[in-house]
Amino acid sequence: MSQALVRPRNGKVVAGVCAALGERFGVSTFLVRLGFVIFGLAGVGELVYIALWIVIPKER
C-alpha cells in the first residue's frame, strides 16, 4: 500500500515539500532538494515548489 503524500512536521527546511516527496517515493531528501536546486537554476524549480507547497496537505 502506498504512503500518502503529506508535508511532515519534522525534517523540513522551508515548507516540507522535498521531505514529503523523498519520504513518499523512498528517495533521499537531499537528492530531492538537489533536484529542486538544479531545476531552480533552469527557472522552473521555484514555480513547481510553490505549486506543490499549495497542493500537498500538512501532516496532521
N, C-alpha and C positions, 0 to 999 in steps of 0.2 A: 504494500500500500504506500502510495507516495505521500510525502510530507507536505503540509500546506505552506504556501508562500506567505510568510508574515515577517515583519521587521522586528527583530528581537530587542528586548530592553537592555541586554548586556552584550558587550562585544562590538558595539557600533562606534563609528568615529564621527560621522556627521548625522545621518538620518537612519542608518542601518540597512540601506538598500544593498550594499555589497555583502554584508553579513547575511542577509536574507537569501540572496542568490547563491552564495557559497554554501550555505547550510542546506538549501533545498536541492541543489544539484551535486552535492558531495565534492565540491572543489574548494581549494584553499581560498580563504577570504583575501589573502594577499594577491593571488592571481586575478581575482575578480577586480580588485582595486587597481591593479596594474593595467588590466584591460580598459577600465574606465579612463585612466590617465592617458593611455595611448589613443583611445577614441576621442578624448577631450582635445588632444593636440590636433586631431583631424577636424575638430569643430562640431562633432555630433554627440560626444560623451555627456556634455552638460545637459543638453536637452533630454536625452534618454534618462539620465539620472533623475532630473526633476520630474519627468513624467512618471517614472517608477515610484518616486517618493510619494506622489499623489495617489497612485493606484494601489500600491501594496499596503495592506492594513497593518496597524501596530499589533504586536503580540498582547494578549490580554493578561 
